[in-house]
């Protein structure tokens, strides 16, 4: 019986880790709590904003098209046209970026879509 508990404890521990997305040292997303932190500061996001941010932050550096981001939030009640993503990105930037006009985290790939910035390489 003790052996079963140990295995279950390991499985639960790994599940908890996958429910937390970390990018570098200053960005963390707690998926079950829908809580985003940037530089230790808690940022309040809507459900759609959080889902978009989580999809991007899971794979820093990967470029997502607007259509792929719409798929990431499928089932959320909002107009399903690709330019709606632009409005959500603008709102997210206003909340997370020190200077939304010069984004540090949520970057535009012109003519394609968006990507979450890769963390700086550690030395």
Buried (B, 14 or more C-beta within 10 A) or exposed (E): EEEEEEEEEEEEEEEEEEEEBEBEEBBBBBBEEBBBBBEEEEBEBBEBBBBBBBBBBBBBEEBBBBEBBBEBBEEEEBEEEEEBBEEBBEBBBEBBBEEBEEBBBBBBEEEEBBBBBEBEEEE
